[in-house]
Amino acid sequence: MKVATTRFGLLDIDDSSVVKMVKGPVGFEEYTRYCLIQHRPDTSFRWLQSVEEPSLAFVVADPSQFFTDYDIELSDADVESLRLEKAEDAMVLTIISISDGGKEITANLAAPIVINTKELIAMQVILQDNRYSVKHPLVVNRKRESTAEAEQDQSPVAEAA
């Protein structure tokens, strides 16, 4: 399928790699179909790109690559909504915010995106855990990765979830 994006142009995405959200992310509930785009092969960052709205894309990352003690517990209702049979089938991503010209980089640890990798069903889960905030500072090895580049790079590689 062809996916129009304002950031990356026209992308060719395999229909079978489209992630369907139970309900879109907070503030964007009406947008429920996304694809994951690898930012670059050597980076931890991806884009969660809406296939319905060309201008809607979130920078996301696996929080375990930055926060070794990050641990979430899903409610039975969330597990049921995601149709998760095993914890290993869940991919957890956090939305990354970049502000102040790239000087402030935060991760939304309080509301991760959880994807059932077998069925490609996803949802943003609002955690009831006060250890995590919506703007948790992210420490990045600047030599290896630059999130400022993530905002400007125009050459993603599409990836199936």
N, C-alpha and C positions, 0 to 999 in steps of 0.2 A: 504494500500500500504506500502511496505517496503522502507524506506529512509536510504541510507547509509550516515553516517556522520563521519568525522575524529575526532570530539570532543566527540560525544556521542555514537558511534558505530551504530548498526543497530536499527532503530526506526520503530515501527508500527504506521502509521499515517492513520487516516480515510481519504479516497480520498475526501470526501465532505468538509474537513477542509483546503484544499490547497488554499492559497491565490494566485491569479493570478495578477501580476503587468502589467499595461499598458506598461511600459518600466522599466527594472530593475533599481536599484539604480545607482546614478552617479558613473561611473567607472566600473560598472558591468551590463551594459544595456542588455547584452545578456541573463542574468539569470532572468527569469520572474516568476518562480513558487517557493513559499516559504510556510513553516509552522511555526507557533508560538509555541515555547516550553517554558513553565514556568520554570524559573530557580529553584526556590524552592517555596513551598506554602507561606512562610512567607516573601517573598521579592517582591519588585516592578519591578525587572528586568526580562526580557524574552530574548529569542533568536529568531531572525528571520533567520531561517535556510533554505538555498536553498535546494530544492529537486532534483536539477539538478547537483549541484556541491558539493560534500561531504565536502570540506574544506571551503565553504563560509557560514559564520554565523555572524550576527551582534547582539551585545548586544543592546537592545532597552528598552525604558521605556515610560510610560505615562507622558508627561511633566507637566501635571497639578498636579501631586503628588509632584513636586519639585518647580514649578514656578506658584504660584497662579494667577499671572497676565498675563500668557501666553495666547495669543488670536490670532488666525490666521483667515485670510479671504481668501477664495478660489475664484479664478476667475470663471466666468461662464463656460469657456472652461474646467477648472479642474473639476467642478461639473458635467459637461456633460460627460467627459471622465470616471469619477468614477460612473456615473449613480446614483448619490445621489438624493434622493427625499426629505429627511429630514436631518437636521443637526445632529439629534440624531443617525442616522445610520452611522455616521463617527467616526472611532476610530483613534486618532492621537497618533503616537509614534515618539520618537526621537532616533536617533542613538547615542549611548553612546561610547565615546572613553576613554580608560584607558591607561595611559602612566606613565613613570617614576616609574615603579614597583607598580602602584596603588596609587601613591601620587597625581597624576593629573588626575582628572575625569571631562570630559566635555560632554556636550550635544550639538548636532547639531540642534539648534533651528531655523536656517535659512532654513533648508531643511527637514522638517518632512516627515514621511511616513504616508499617509492617507489611511485608509482602509474602504471601504464600507462593513460594517459587514453583511448586508443582502445578497449581491451578491458575497462577497469575492473578490472584485476587488480592487487593490491598486495602488498607485503611489507615488513617491517621489516628493513633491511639492517644488519648489524653490520660496521662498517668496520674495517679493519686499518690504521688511520692514527692515529698517536699525537699528531697535531696537534689532534685533536678530543676533547672530553670529553663525558660524559653530563650534566654540569652547567656548561655554558659560560654565563657571565653575559650576559644580554640587556639591551641598552640600548634604552629605549623613550622616544620623545618624549612626555612626560607630558601636555602640553597637547593633543596629538592623540588619544592613546589611553591608556586606563587598563586594565591587566589585572585590577585589582581589580574593575572593572566587568564584565570578562569572566566573572568567577566568579559575579556576581550577576545579570546581565542575563537576563531570562526571555523575550525576544522575538526569537528568531532567525528568519532567513529561510532556508528550505531551498534548497540549491543542488545542481545536478548536478555531479558531479566532472568 
